[in-house]
């Protein structure tokens, strides 16, 4: 992430930033405003994909 509004990529999981909602979108439609929380969720989803 080089820009504060970039998407967050962890492994094969990418969280896209929404300019309209001012946050990162999760698969269930939730908007995450905290970049550290968005990264932590992406890491958790990536570990689920790797384990499955």
mmCIF file of the N, C-alpha and C atoms, coordinates in Angstrom:
data_MODEL
# 
_entry.id   MODEL 
# 
loop_
_atom_site.group_PDB 
_atom_site.id 
_atom_site.type_symbol 
_atom_site.label_atom_id 
_atom_site.label_alt_id 
_atom_site.label_comp_id 
_atom_site.label_asym_id 
_atom_site.label_entity_id 
_atom_site.label_seq_id 
_atom_site.pdbx_PDB_ins_code 
_atom_site.Cartn_x 
_atom_site.Cartn_y 
_atom_site.Cartn_z 
_atom_site.occupancy 
_atom_site.B_iso_or_equiv 
_atom_site.pdbx_formal_charge 
_atom_site.auth_seq_id 
_atom_site.auth_comp_id 
_atom_site.auth_asym_id 
_atom_site.auth_atom_id 
_atom_site.pdbx_PDB_model_num 
ATOM 1   N N  . UNK A 1 1  ? 0.841   -1.164  0.000  1.00 0.00 ? 1  UNK A N  1 
ATOM 2   C CA . UNK A 1 1  ? 0.000   0.000   0.000  1.00 0.00 ? 1  UNK A CA 1 
ATOM 3   C C  . UNK A 1 1  ? 0.896   1.240   0.000  1.00 0.00 ? 1  UNK A C  1 
ATOM 4   N N  . UNK A 1 2  ? 0.870   1.982   -1.072 1.00 0.00 ? 2  UNK A N  1 
ATOM 5   C CA . UNK A 1 2  ? 1.686   3.188   -1.158 1.00 0.00 ? 2  UNK A CA 1 
ATOM 6   C C  . UNK A 1 2  ? 0.853   4.448   -0.964 1.00 0.00 ? 2  UNK A C  1 
ATOM 7   N N  . UNK A 1 3  ? -0.418  4.350   -1.192 1.00 0.00 ? 3  UNK A N  1 
ATOM 8   C CA . UNK A 1 3  ? -1.336  5.473   -1.062 1.00 0.00 ? 3  UNK A CA 1 
ATOM 9   C C  . UNK A 1 3  ? -2.385  5.096   -0.012 1.00 0.00 ? 3  UNK A C  1 
ATOM 10  N N  . UNK A 1 4  ? -2.844  6.017   0.828  1.00 0.00 ? 4  UNK A N  1 
ATOM 11  C CA . UNK A 1 4  ? -3.827  5.665   1.849  1.00 0.00 ? 4  UNK A CA 1 
ATOM 12  C C  . UNK A 1 4  ? -5.132  5.097   1.297  1.00 0.00 ? 4  UNK A C  1 
ATOM 13  N N  . UNK A 1 5  ? -5.411  5.319   0.019  1.00 0.00 ? 5  UNK A N  1 
ATOM 14  C CA . UNK A 1 5  ? -6.653  4.825   -0.564 1.00 0.00 ? 5  UNK A CA 1 
ATOM 15  C C  . UNK A 1 5  ? -6.437  3.644   -1.497 1.00 0.00 ? 5  UNK A C  1 
ATOM 16  N N  . UNK A 1 6  ? -5.313  2.973   -1.396 1.00 0.00 ? 6  UNK A N  1 
ATOM 17  C CA . UNK A 1 6  ? -5.050  1.786   -2.199 1.00 0.00 ? 6  UNK A CA 1 
ATOM 18  C C  . UNK A 1 6  ? -5.806  0.597   -1.628 1.00 0.00 ? 6  UNK A C  1 
ATOM 19  N N  . UNK A 1 7  ? -5.971  -0.414  -2.460 1.00 0.00 ? 7  UNK A N  1 
ATOM 20  C CA . UNK A 1 7  ? -6.526  -1.660  -1.984 1.00 0.00 ? 7  UNK A CA 1 
ATOM 21  C C  . UNK A 1 7  ? -5.507  -2.374  -1.111 1.00 0.00 ? 7  UNK A C  1 
ATOM 22  N N  . UNK A 1 8  ? -5.987  -3.239  -0.242 1.00 0.00 ? 8  UNK A N  1 
ATOM 23  C CA . UNK A 1 8  ? -5.112  -4.008  0.639  1.00 0.00 ? 8  UNK A CA 1 
ATOM 24  C C  . UNK A 1 8  ? -5.068  -5.429  0.108  1.00 0.00 ? 8  UNK A C  1 
ATOM 25  N N  . UNK A 1 9  ? -3.864  -5.918  -0.222 1.00 0.00 ? 9  UNK A N  1 
ATOM 26  C CA . UNK A 1 9  ? -3.695  -7.268  -0.748 1.00 0.00 ? 9  UNK A CA 1 
ATOM 27  C C  . UNK A 1 9  ? -2.850  -8.087  0.208  1.00 0.00 ? 9  UNK A C  1 
ATOM 28  N N  . UNK A 1 10 ? -3.373  -9.257  0.585  1.00 0.00 ? 10 UNK A N  1 
ATOM 29  C CA . UNK A 1 10 ? -2.649  -10.212 1.421  1.00 0.00 ? 10 UNK A CA 1 
ATOM 30  C C  . UNK A 1 10 ? -2.799  -11.563 0.735  1.00 0.00 ? 10 UNK A C  1 
ATOM 31  N N  . UNK A 1 11 ? -1.697  -12.077 0.213  1.00 0.00 ? 11 UNK A N  1 
ATOM 32  C CA . UNK A 1 11 ? -1.762  -13.341 -0.513 1.00 0.00 ? 11 UNK A CA 1 
ATOM 33  C C  . UNK A 1 11 ? -2.647  -13.189 -1.734 1.00 0.00 ? 11 UNK A C  1 
ATOM 34  N N  . UNK A 1 12 ? -3.723  -13.970 -1.797 1.00 0.00 ? 12 UNK A N  1 
ATOM 35  C CA . UNK A 1 12 ? -4.646  -13.890 -2.928 1.00 0.00 ? 12 UNK A CA 1 
ATOM 36  C C  . UNK A 1 12 ? -5.907  -13.103 -2.593 1.00 0.00 ? 12 UNK A C  1 
ATOM 37  N N  . UNK A 1 13 ? -5.966  -12.512 -1.409 1.00 0.00 ? 13 UNK A N  1 
ATOM 38  C CA . UNK A 1 13 ? -7.139  -11.754 -0.968 1.00 0.00 ? 13 UNK A CA 1 
ATOM 39  C C  . UNK A 1 13 ? -6.861  -10.260 -1.125 1.00 0.00 ? 13 UNK A C  1 
ATOM 40  N N  . UNK A 1 14 ? -7.785  -9.547  -1.776 1.00 0.00 ? 14 UNK A N  1 
ATOM 41  C CA . UNK A 1 14 ? -7.646  -8.110  -1.960 1.00 0.00 ? 14 UNK A CA 1 
ATOM 42  C C  . UNK A 1 14 ? -8.893  -7.413  -1.442 1.00 0.00 ? 14 UNK A C  1 
ATOM 43  N N  . UNK A 1 15 ? -8.684  -6.417  -0.610 1.00 0.00 ? 15 UNK A N  1 
ATOM 44  C CA . UNK A 1 15 ? -9.780  -5.566  -0.126 1.00 0.00 ? 15 UNK A CA 1 
ATOM 45  C C  . UNK A 1 15 ? -9.705  -4.277  -0.927 1.00 0.00 ? 15 UNK A C  1 
ATOM 46  N N  . UNK A 1 16 ? -10.746 -3.942  -1.628 1.00 0.00 ? 16 UNK A N  1 
ATOM 47  C CA . UNK A 1 16 ? -10.794 -2.735  -2.455 1.00 0.00 ? 16 UNK A CA 1 
ATOM 48  C C  . UNK A 1 16 ? -11.279 -1.549  -1.635 1.00 0.00 ? 16 UNK A C  1 
ATOM 49  N N  . UNK A 1 17 ? -10.703 -0.391  -1.908 1.00 0.00 ? 17 UNK A N  1 
ATOM 50  C CA . UNK A 1 17 ? -11.107 0.836   -1.227 1.00 0.00 ? 17 UNK A CA 1 
ATOM 51  C C  . UNK A 1 17 ? -12.241 1.476   -2.000 1.00 0.00 ? 17 UNK A C  1 
ATOM 52  N N  . UNK A 1 18 ? -13.286 1.888   -1.293 1.00 0.00 ? 18 UNK A N  1 
ATOM 53  C CA . UNK A 1 18 ? -14.420 2.569   -1.899 1.00 0.00 ? 18 UNK A CA 1 
ATOM 54  C C  . UNK A 1 18 ? -14.333 4.055   -1.587 1.00 0.00 ? 18 UNK A C  1 
ATOM 55  N N  . UNK A 1 19 ? -14.199 4.877   -2.615 1.00 0.00 ? 19 UNK A N  1 
ATOM 56  C CA . UNK A 1 19 ? -14.163 6.323   -2.418 1.00 0.00 ? 19 UNK A CA 1 
ATOM 57  C C  . UNK A 1 19 ? -15.524 6.842   -1.954 1.00 0.00 ? 19 UNK A C  1 
ATOM 58  N N  . UNK A 1 20 ? -16.606 6.219   -2.405 1.00 0.00 ? 20 UNK A N  1 
ATOM 59  C CA . UNK A 1 20 ? -17.942 6.668   -2.019 1.00 0.00 ? 20 UNK A CA 1 
ATOM 60  C C  . UNK A 1 20 ? -18.229 6.403   -0.547 1.00 0.00 ? 20 UNK A C  1 
ATOM 61  N N  . UNK A 1 21 ? -17.822 5.234   -0.074 1.00 0.00 ? 21 UNK A N  1 
ATOM 62  C CA . UNK A 1 21 ? -18.095 4.856   1.317  1.00 0.00 ? 21 UNK A CA 1 
ATOM 63  C C  . UNK A 1 21 ? -16.930 5.160   2.251  1.00 0.00 ? 21 UNK A C  1 
ATOM 64  N N  . UNK A 1 22 ? -15.807 5.589   1.674  1.00 0.00 ? 22 UNK A N  1 
ATOM 65  C CA . UNK A 1 22 ? -14.605 5.947   2.432  1.00 0.00 ? 22 UNK A CA 1 
ATOM 66  C C  . UNK A 1 22 ? -14.140 4.835   3.358  1.00 0.00 ? 22 UNK A C  1 
ATOM 67  N N  . UNK A 1 23 ? -13.955 3.663   2.780  1.00 0.00 ? 23 UNK A N  1 
ATOM 68  C CA . UNK A 1 23 ? -13.461 2.533   3.548  1.00 0.00 ? 23 UNK A CA 1 
ATOM 69  C C  . UNK A 1 23 ? -13.230 1.335   2.643  1.00 0.00 ? 23 UNK A C  1 
ATOM 70  N N  . UNK A 1 24 ? -12.725 0.262   3.220  1.00 0.00 ? 24 UNK A N  1 
ATOM 71  C CA . UNK A 1 24 ? -12.453 -0.954  2.477  1.00 0.00 ? 24 UNK A CA 1 
ATOM 72  C C  . UNK A 1 24 ? -13.668 -1.863  2.563  1.00 0.00 ? 24 UNK A C  1 
ATOM 73  N N  . UNK A 1 25 ? -14.012 -2.477  1.445  1.00 0.00 ? 25 UNK A N  1 
ATOM 74  C CA . UNK A 1 25 ? -15.196 -3.322  1.376  1.00 0.00 ? 25 UNK A CA 1 
ATOM 75  C C  . UNK A 1 25 ? -14.850 -4.763  1.700  1.00 0.00 ? 25 UNK A C  1 
ATOM 76  N N  . UNK A 1 26 ? -15.677 -5.381  2.532  1.00 0.00 ? 26 UNK A N  1 
ATOM 77  C CA . UNK A 1 26 ? -15.503 -6.792  2.838  1.00 0.00 ? 26 UNK A CA 1 
ATOM 78  C C  . UNK A 1 26 ? -16.511 -7.584  2.002  1.00 0.00 ? 26 UNK A C  1 
ATOM 79  N N  . UNK A 1 27 ? -16.335 -8.896  1.875  1.00 0.00 ? 27 UNK A N  1 
ATOM 80  C CA . UNK A 1 27 ? -17.223 -9.693  1.027  1.00 0.00 ? 27 UNK A CA 1 
ATOM 81  C C  . UNK A 1 27 ? -18.694 -9.647  1.455  1.00 0.00 ? 27 UNK A C  1 
ATOM 82  N N  . UNK A 1 28 ? -18.956 -9.440  2.738  1.00 0.00 ? 28 UNK A N  1 
ATOM 83  C CA . UNK A 1 28 ? -20.346 -9.402  3.199  1.00 0.00 ? 28 UNK A CA 1 
ATOM 84  C C  . UNK A 1 28 ? -20.972 -8.021  3.069  1.00 0.00 ? 28 UNK A C  1 
ATOM 85  N N  . UNK A 1 29 ? -20.266 -7.057  2.450  1.00 0.00 ? 29 UNK A N  1 
ATOM 86  C CA . UNK A 1 29 ? -20.789 -5.724  2.218  1.00 0.00 ? 29 UNK A CA 1 
ATOM 87  C C  . UNK A 1 29 ? -20.478 -4.725  3.317  1.00 0.00 ? 29 UNK A C  1 
ATOM 88  N N  . UNK A 1 30 ? -19.782 -5.161  4.345  1.00 0.00 ? 30 UNK A N  1 
ATOM 89  C CA . UNK A 1 30 ? -19.408 -4.274  5.443  1.00 0.00 ? 30 UNK A CA 1 
ATOM 90  C C  . UNK A 1 30 ? -18.301 -3.332  4.983  1.00 0.00 ? 30 UNK A C  1 
ATOM 91  N N  . UNK A 1 31 ? -18.327 -2.096  5.464  1.00 0.00 ? 31 UNK A N  1 
ATOM 92  C CA . UNK A 1 31 ? -17.294 -1.106  5.149  1.00 0.00 ? 31 UNK A CA 1 
ATOM 93  C C  . UNK A 1 31 ? -16.394 -0.969  6.367  1.00 0.00 ? 31 UNK A C  1 
ATOM 94  N N  . UNK A 1 32 ? -15.099 -1.161  6.157  1.00 0.00 ? 32 UNK A N  1 
ATOM 95  C CA . UNK A 1 32 ? -14.122 -1.091  7.238  1.00 0.00 ? 32 UNK A CA 1 
ATOM 96  C C  . UNK A 1 32 ? -13.321 0.188   7.056  1.00 0.00 ? 32 UNK A C  1 
ATOM 97  N N  . UNK A 1 33 ? -13.399 1.080   8.015  1.00 0.00 ? 33 UNK A N  1 
ATOM 98  C CA . UNK A 1 33 ? -12.728 2.382   7.912  1.00 0.00 ? 33 UNK A CA 1 
ATOM 99  C C  . UNK A 1 33 ? -11.287 2.336   8.420  1.00 0.00 ? 33 UNK A C  1 
ATOM 100 N N  . UNK A 1 34 ? -10.962 1.413   9.294  1.00 0.00 ? 34 UNK A N  1 
ATOM 101 C CA . UNK A 1 34 ? -9.632  1.318   9.886  1.00 0.00 ? 34 UNK A CA 1 
ATOM 102 C C  . UNK A 1 34 ? -8.741  0.438   8.997  1.00 0.00 ? 34 UNK A C  1 
ATOM 103 N N  . UNK A 1 35 ? -7.639  0.969   8.446  1.00 0.00 ? 35 UNK A N  1 
ATOM 104 C CA . UNK A 1 35 ? -6.795  0.171   7.549  1.00 0.00 ? 35 UNK A CA 1 
ATOM 105 C C  . UNK A 1 35 ? -6.139  -1.023  8.240  1.00 0.00 ? 35 UNK A C  1 
ATOM 106 N N  . UNK A 1 36 ? -5.810  -0.899  9.518  1.00 0.00 ? 36 UNK A N  1 
ATOM 107 C CA . UNK A 1 36 ? -5.204  -2.032  10.226 1.00 0.00 ? 36 UNK A CA 1 
ATOM 108 C C  . UNK A 1 36 ? -6.205  -3.168  10.413 1.00 0.00 ? 36 UNK A C  1 
ATOM 109 N N  . UNK A 1 37 ? -7.440  -2.824  10.704 1.00 0.00 ? 37 UNK A N  1 
ATOM 110 C CA . UNK A 1 37 ? -8.483  -3.837  10.845 1.00 0.00 ? 37 UNK A CA 1 
ATOM 111 C C  . UNK A 1 37 ? -8.766  -4.498  9.498  1.00 0.00 ? 37 UNK A C  1 
ATOM 112 N N  . UNK A 1 38 ? -8.775  -3.718  8.423  1.00 0.00 ? 38 UNK A N  1 
ATOM 113 C CA . UNK A 1 38 ? -9.001  -4.270  7.088  1.00 0.00 ? 38 UNK A CA 1 
ATOM 114 C C  . UNK A 1 38 ? -7.882  -5.242  6.714  1.00 0.00 ? 38 UNK A C  1 
ATOM 115 N N  . UNK A 1 39 ? -6.655  -4.902  7.063  1.00 0.00 ? 39 UNK A N  1 
ATOM 116 C CA . UNK A 1 39 ? -5.539  -5.801  6.778  1.00 0.00 ? 39 UNK A CA 1 
ATOM 117 C C  . UNK A 1 39 ? -5.637  -7.073  7.606  1.00 0.00 ? 39 UNK A C  1 
ATOM 118 N N  . UNK A 1 40 ? -5.998  -6.943  8.880  1.00 0.00 ? 40 UNK A N  1 
ATOM 119 C CA . UNK A 1 40 ? -6.129  -8.111  9.745  1.00 0.00 ? 40 UNK A CA 1 
ATOM 120 C C  . UNK A 1 40 ? -7.213  -9.062  9.228  1.00 0.00 ? 40 UNK A C  1 
ATOM 121 N N  . UNK A 1 41 ? -8.324  -8.517  8.754  1.00 0.00 ? 41 UNK A N  1 
ATOM 122 C CA . UNK A 1 41 ? -9.394  -9.352  8.197  1.00 0.00 ? 41 UNK A CA 1 
ATOM 123 C C  . UNK A 1 41 ? -8.926  -10.024 6.910  1.00 0.00 ? 41 UNK A C  1 
ATOM 124 N N  . UNK A 1 42 ? -8.178  -9.300  6.063  1.00 0.00 ? 42 UNK A N  1 
ATOM 125 C CA . UNK A 1 42 ? -7.642  -9.885  4.836  1.00 0.00 ? 42 UNK A CA 1 
ATOM 126 C C  . UNK A 1 42 ? -6.676  -11.019 5.156  1.00 0.00 ? 42 UNK A C  1 
ATOM 127 N N  . UNK A 1 43 ? -5.842  -10.851 6.185  1.00 0.00 ? 43 UNK A N  1 
ATOM 128 C CA . UNK A 1 43 ? -4.926  -11.918 6.589  1.00 0.00 ? 43 UNK A CA 1 
ATOM 129 C C  . UNK A 1 43 ? -5.696  -13.135 7.079  1.00 0.00 ? 43 UNK A C  1 
ATOM 130 N N  . UNK A 1 44 ? -6.756  -12.908 7.825  1.00 0.00 ? 44 UNK A N  1 
ATOM 131 C CA . UNK A 1 44 ? -7.580  -14.016 8.330  1.00 0.00 ? 44 UNK A CA 1 
ATOM 132 C C  . UNK A 1 44 ? -8.242  -14.767 7.167  1.00 0.00 ? 44 UNK A C  1 
ATOM 133 N N  . UNK A 1 45 ? -8.797  -14.031 6.200  1.00 0.00 ? 45 UNK A N  1 
ATOM 134 C CA . UNK A 1 45 ? -9.424  -14.668 5.042  1.00 0.00 ? 45 UNK A CA 1 
ATOM 135 C C  . UNK A 1 45 ? -8.400  -15.425 4.201  1.00 0.00 ? 45 UNK A C  1 
ATOM 136 N N  . UNK A 1 46 ? -7.194  -14.872 4.084  1.00 0.00 ? 46 UNK A N  1 
ATOM 137 C CA . UNK A 1 46 ? -6.145  -15.541 3.320  1.00 0.00 ? 46 UNK A CA 1 
ATOM 138 C C  . UNK A 1 46 ? -5.732  -16.843 3.999  1.00 0.00 ? 46 UNK A C  1 
ATOM 139 N N  . UNK A 1 47 ? -5.646  -16.834 5.330  1.00 0.00 ? 47 UNK A N  1 
ATOM 140 C CA . UNK A 1 47 ? -5.260  -18.061 6.037  1.00 0.00 ? 47 UNK A CA 1 
ATOM 141 C C  . UNK A 1 47 ? -6.350  -19.128 5.899  1.00 0.00 ? 47 UNK A C  1 
ATOM 142 N N  . UNK A 1 48 ? -7.610  -18.716 5.804  1.00 0.00 ? 48 UNK A N  1 
ATOM 143 C CA . UNK A 1 48 ? -8.699  -19.674 5.571  1.00 0.00 ? 48 UNK A CA 1 
ATOM 144 C C  . UNK A 1 48 ? -8.581  -20.291 4.195  1.00 0.00 ? 48 UNK A C  1 
ATOM 145 N N  . UNK A 1 49 ? -8.238  -19.460 3.165  1.00 0.00 ? 49 UNK A N  1 
ATOM 146 C CA . UNK A 1 49 ? -8.105  -19.964 1.802  1.00 0.00 ? 49 UNK A CA 1 
ATOM 147 C C  . UNK A 1 49 ? -6.935  -20.939 1.695  1.00 0.00 ? 49 UNK A C  1 
ATOM 148 N N  . UNK A 1 50 ? -5.844  -20.630 2.368  1.00 0.00 ? 50 UNK A N  1 
ATOM 149 C CA . UNK A 1 50 ? -4.650  -21.474 2.296  1.00 0.00 ? 50 UNK A CA 1 
ATOM 150 C C  . UNK A 1 50 ? -4.924  -22.816 2.979  1.00 0.00 ? 50 UNK A C  1 
ATOM 151 N N  . UNK A 1 51 ? -5.656  -22.789 4.086  1.00 0.00 ? 51 UNK A N  1 
ATOM 152 C CA . UNK A 1 51 ? -5.938  -24.009 4.835  1.00 0.00 ? 51 UNK A CA 1 
ATOM 153 C C  . UNK A 1 51 ? -6.961  -24.896 4.114  1.00 0.00 ? 51 UNK A C  1 
ATOM 154 N N  . UNK A 1 52 ? -7.838  -24.303 3.339  1.00 0.00 ? 52 UNK A N  1 
ATOM 155 C CA . UNK A 1 52 ? -8.918  -25.080 2.687  1.00 0.00 ? 52 UNK A CA 1 
ATOM 156 C C  . UNK A 1 52 ? -8.457  -25.798 1.448  1.00 0.00 ? 52 UNK A C  1 
# 
